[in-house]
Amino acid sequence: MSESQSLSPILDVQDLRVSFFTEEGEVRAVDGVSFKIEKGKTLGIVGESGCGKSVTSLAIMKLIPNPPGRIVGGKILYRGNDLSKLTIDEMRKIRGKEISMIFQEPMTSLNPVFTIGDQLAEAIELHEDLSPSDLKIKTVDMLKLVGIPAPEKRVRDYPHQLSGGMRQRVMIAMALSLSPQILIADEPTTALDVTIQAQILDLLRDLQQKVGMAVILITHDLGVVAEMADDVMVMYAGKAVEYGTAREIFKRTAHPYTRGLLRSIPTMPTGRTEAVVRTRLETIPGIVPNLLNLPQGCRFQDRCQFIEEACKGAEPQLVEMANSAHHFHRCIKGGNFA
């Protein structure tokens, strides 16, 4: 992948491996994942629940619970510095200030017994030495930045007094309070209605343009990815099965799993005279395999309608698609689904 990417990405993840050690055995939740992201760009990480998306983001933040989890291999290079080698104290100086994360569930991520203002101020106090009056001004300004009405009042509210969309905006305000270089957004629009989802995505896009940060957007919604991402990495059972520019991924899908995700999205007719055909949406049969008992060969074989005998042999490697710049896939068919 490095030949097609910029020579100076702000984040360069190389062969990342994260395992959880349980009584049943070693669970390889992230198994050799590599990607890069440049300043001001957005990388979308897509896949079903359990494919390794959130674990990848937690590894970047060095928040893998240990025990039972541990980063067992690879590098996480931030501006050339390997985060996986940093001590807890060294990582605290980077976490929040240079790399921030919007967690998946705002209600459980916010402390119910402290006000919004107190929690926002705490995040700022860890890295900046401000007077109480300046700290209060900054907390109100951050709520104003993310579009929360009457921020002077809301700063005294508790999480339960806010709607889901408001709480998500508070989480974004906390993540952006120190102008990070990288923002990891872990399903920031989950459980929000369509109108609020659009507002949150517009907010992220606007803030990214203002501060020039890189964004890693983790989601299962390819519609969101199509709207927001420059590059896309599709994960399945701990591995990247397709990786490239959003344009290439959507135009020349190369892996059956990505194809299945795309074909499960409802579409509208494009022509005025085209009749609306009401058909059942396609689904991907089965479930993600047990990471303790993976099949030999391709990990997607049990759910793939294009399976061949060769799929049950050696595990496919991530290779570049023919006649394509920066588009990689892990399938012997290479996009030939005829």
C-alpha positions in Angstrom: 0.0 0.0 0.0 2.9 2.4 0.7 3.8 2.9 -2.9 0.4 4.5 -3.7 0.1 6.6 -0.6 1.7 9.9 0.4 5.2 9.7 1.7 4.3 11.5 5.0 0.9 10.3 6.4 0.0 11.6 9.8 -0.9 8.1 10.9 0.6 4.9 9.5 -0.7 1.6 10.9 1.5 -1.4 9.9 0.5 -5.0 10.4 -1.5 -4.3 13.6 -2.4 -7.4 15.6 -4.5 -7.3 18.7 -5.5 -10.5 20.6 -7.7 -11.2 23.6 -6.5 -14.2 25.7 -9.5 -16.1 27.1 -10.0 -19.5 28.8 -11.0 -20.9 25.4 -7.9 -19.6 23.7 -6.4 -16.6 21.8 -9.0 -14.5 20.0 -7.2 -12.6 17.2 -9.6 -9.6 17.0 -7.3 -7.6 14.7 -5.1 -9.8 12.5 -2.5 -7.9 10.5 -4.3 -4.7 9.5 -2.5 -1.9 7.7 -3.6 1.6 6.6 -2.5 5.2 6.3 -4.3 8.5 6.6 -3.1 12.0 5.7 -3.9 15.3 7.3 -7.3 16.7 6.3 -8.5 13.4 4.9 -11.2 10.9 6.0 -10.8 7.1 6.2 -13.9 5.1 6.5 -13.6 1.7 8.3 -16.6 -0.5 7.4 -17.9 -3.9 8.5 -20.4 -5.8 10.6 -20.3 -5.9 14.4 -17.4 -8.1 15.6 -15.2 -7.6 12.6 -12.5 -5.6 14.5 -13.4 -1.9 13.7 -13.7 -0.6 17.2 -10.7 -2.7 18.5 -8.6 -1.2 15.8 -9.5 2.3 17.1 -9.0 1.4 20.7 -5.5 0.1 19.8 -4.6 3.4 18.3 -5.7 5.1 21.5 -3.9 2.4 23.6 -7.2 1.7 25.4 -7.3 -2.1 24.9 -8.3 -3.6 28.3 -5.3 -5.6 29.6 -6.1 -8.3 30.7 -7.4 -9.9 28.6 -6.4 -7.8 25.5 -3.0 -6.9 24.2 -1.3 -5.4 21.1 0.8 -8.4 20.1 2.3 -7.1 16.9 2.7 -4.3 14.4 3.3 -0.6 14.5 1.1 2.5 15.0 3.2 5.4 13.7 1.9 8.9 14.5 4.2 11.4 12.9 6.8 8.7 12.8 6.6 7.8 16.5 5.3 4.3 17.4 2.4 4.7 19.8 2.5 1.0 20.7 5.9 1.5 22.4 4.9 4.5 24.5 4.4 4.3 28.3 1.0 5.1 29.9 2.2 8.6 30.9 3.6 9.3 27.5 0.4 8.2 25.8 -1.7 10.4 28.1 0.0 13.5 26.7 -1.1 12.5 23.2 -4.5 11.1 24.0 -7.2 13.8 23.8 -4.7 16.6 22.8 -3.4 15.2 19.5 -5.6 12.1 18.9 -9.2 12.2 20.2 -12.1 9.8 20.0 -15.8 10.0 19.9 -17.1 6.9 21.5 -20.0 4.8 20.3 -22.5 5.4 23.1 -22.7 9.0 24.4 -25.0 8.2 27.3 -22.7 5.6 28.7 -19.6 7.6 27.9 -20.8 10.6 29.9 -20.8 10.5 33.7 -24.4 10.9 34.9 -23.5 12.6 38.2 -21.5 15.5 36.7 -22.7 18.4 34.6 -21.8 18.7 31.0 -19.6 21.7 31.7 -17.7 19.9 34.4 -16.9 16.9 32.1 -15.9 19.2 29.3 -13.7 21.3 31.6 -12.0 18.2 32.9 -10.9 17.2 29.4 -9.4 20.6 28.8 -7.8 20.9 32.3 -5.7 17.8 31.7 -3.7 19.5 28.9 -4.2 23.3 29.4 -3.4 25.6 32.3 -6.4 28.0 32.3 -7.9 30.2 34.9 -11.4 29.2 36.2 -13.0 32.1 34.2 -11.1 31.3 31.0 -12.0 27.6 31.4 -15.7 28.4 31.7 -15.5 30.6 28.6 -13.9 27.8 26.6 -16.4 25.2 27.7 -19.3 27.5 26.6 -17.4 28.3 23.3 -17.0 24.5 22.6 -20.7 23.9 23.1 -21.4 26.9 20.8 -19.0 25.5 18.2 -20.9 22.2 17.9 -24.3 23.9 17.6 -25.8 23.4 21.0 -28.4 26.1 21.7 -28.2 28.2 24.8 -24.8 26.9 25.7 -24.6 29.1 28.9 -27.5 27.2 30.3 -26.6 23.7 28.9 -23.2 23.8 30.5 -25.0 23.3 33.8 -27.2 20.5 32.6 -26.7 16.8 33.3 -26.5 14.1 30.5 -30.0 12.8 31.2 -31.4 16.3 30.5 -30.1 16.2 26.9 -31.4 14.4 23.8 -29.4 11.7 22.1 -28.3 14.2 19.4 -27.3 16.8 22.0 -25.2 14.2 23.9 -23.5 13.2 20.7 -22.7 16.9 20.1 -21.2 17.1 23.7 -19.0 14.1 22.9 -17.8 15.8 19.7 -17.1 19.0 21.7 -15.0 17.1 24.2 -13.1 15.4 21.4 -12.4 18.7 19.7 -11.7 20.8 22.7 -8.0 20.6 22.3 -7.9 20.8 18.4 -6.6 17.3 17.8 -4.7 16.3 14.7 -6.6 13.0 14.4 -10.3 12.4 15.3 -11.6 8.8 15.6 -15.4 8.8 15.3 -16.7 5.3 16.3 -20.2 5.1 14.8 -21.0 8.7 15.8 -24.6 8.5 14.3 -25.7 5.2 15.7 -29.2 5.2 17.2 -29.8 8.8 16.0 -32.7 9.6 13.7 -32.0 10.6 10.1 -32.3 14.3 10.6 -29.9 14.4 13.5 -27.6 12.0 11.7 -27.3 14.4 8.8 -26.7 17.3 11.2 -23.9 15.4 13.0 -22.2 14.5 9.7 -22.4 18.1 8.5 -20.9 19.2 11.8 -18.0 16.8 11.5 -17.3 17.9 7.9 -17.4 21.6 8.8 -15.2 21.2 11.8 -12.7 19.1 9.8 -12.4 21.9 7.2 -11.9 24.5 9.9 -9.1 22.7 11.8 -7.7 20.5 9.1 -7.7 17.3 11.2 -7.6 13.8 9.8 -10.8 11.7 10.6 -11.2 8.0 11.0 -14.9 7.2 10.6 -16.0 3.8 11.9 -19.4 2.7 10.7 -21.5 -0.1 9.3 -23.3 2.4 7.0 -21.9 2.6 3.5 -24.2 5.5 2.7 -22.3 7.6 5.4 -19.0 6.4 4.0 -19.9 7.4 0.5 -20.7 10.9 1.7 -17.8 11.4 4.0 -14.8 9.3 3.2 -11.8 9.8 0.9 -10.5 6.2 1.5 -12.3 3.1 2.7 -11.2 0.0 4.4 -13.6 -2.9 4.6 -13.0 -5.3 7.5 -14.1 -8.9 8.0 -13.2 -11.3 10.9 -10.2 -9.1 12.0 -8.7 -8.5 8.5 -9.0 -5.9 5.8 -10.7 -7.5 2.8 -10.8 -4.4 0.6 -9.0 -1.1 0.8 -8.8 1.8 -1.5 -10.3 5.2 -2.5 -14.0 5.6 -1.9 -14.5 6.1 -5.6 -12.7 2.9 -6.5 -14.5 0.8 -3.8 -17.9 1.9 -4.9 -17.2 1.8 -8.7 -15.2 -1.4 -9.0 -16.1 -3.5 -6.0 -13.6 -6.4 -5.8 -14.6 -8.5 -2.7 -17.9 -10.4 -2.3 -18.3 -9.1 1.2 -18.1 -5.5 0.1 -20.5 -6.4 -2.8 -23.0 -7.9 -0.3 -22.9 -4.8 1.9 -23.5 -2.5 -1.1 -26.4 -4.6 -2.4 -28.1 -4.5 1.0 -28.6 -0.8 0.7 -32.0 0.4 -0.7 -31.7 2.5 -3.9 -34.0 4.8 -5.7 -34.6 4.9 -9.5 -32.5 7.4 -11.3 -34.7 8.2 -14.4 -38.0 10.0 -14.3 -39.8 7.3 -16.3 -38.2 4.4 -14.5 -40.7 2.4 -12.5 -40.2 1.7 -8.8 -39.6 -2.0 -8.5 -40.3 -3.2 -5.0 -38.1 -6.2 -4.3 -36.7 -7.6 -1.1 -33.2 -6.3 -0.2 -30.4 -8.8 -0.6 -28.8 -10.1 2.6 -25.5 -11.7 3.4 -26.4 -15.2 4.7 -24.9 -16.5 8.0 -22.9 -14.6 10.6 -19.3 -13.6 11.2 -17.2 -16.7 12.1 -16.0 -17.5 15.5 -12.5 -16.1 15.8 -11.5 -19.1 17.8 -12.5 -21.5 15.0 -11.8 -19.8 11.7 -12.1 -21.8 8.5 -9.0 -22.7 6.5 -8.5 -20.4 3.6 -10.8 -17.4 3.0 -12.6 -16.3 6.1 -15.7 -15.4 4.1 -16.1 -18.7 2.3 -19.1 -20.0 4.4 -21.1 -16.9 3.4 -19.9 -16.4 -0.1 -22.1 -17.2 -3.2 -19.0 -17.2 -5.4 -17.0 -19.8 -3.5 -14.6 -22.0 -5.4 -12.5 -25.0 -4.2 -9.4 -22.8 -4.2 -11.0 -20.6 -1.5 -10.6 -23.4 0.9 -6.9 -23.6 0.5 -4.4 -21.0 1.4 -5.8 -17.7 2.9 -5.9 -15.0 0.2 -3.4 -12.2 0.5 -4.2 -8.5 0.1 -3.2 -7.7 -3.5 -3.6 -4.7 -5.7 -6.5 -4.8 -8.2 -5.5 -5.0 -11.9 -5.5 -1.6 -13.8 -6.1 0.3 -10.6 -4.1 2.7 -8.5 -4.4 2.2 -4.7 -7.2 -0.5 -4.7 -6.4 -3.7 -2.8 -8.6 -6.7 -2.2 -8.4 -10.2 -0.6 -10.2 -12.4 -3.1 -9.1 -14.8 -5.8 -11.8 -13.6 -8.1 -10.5 -10.0 -8.1 -13.9 -8.4 -8.7 -14.9 -10.9 -11.5 -18.4 -11.9 -10.1 -19.8 -13.2 -13.4 
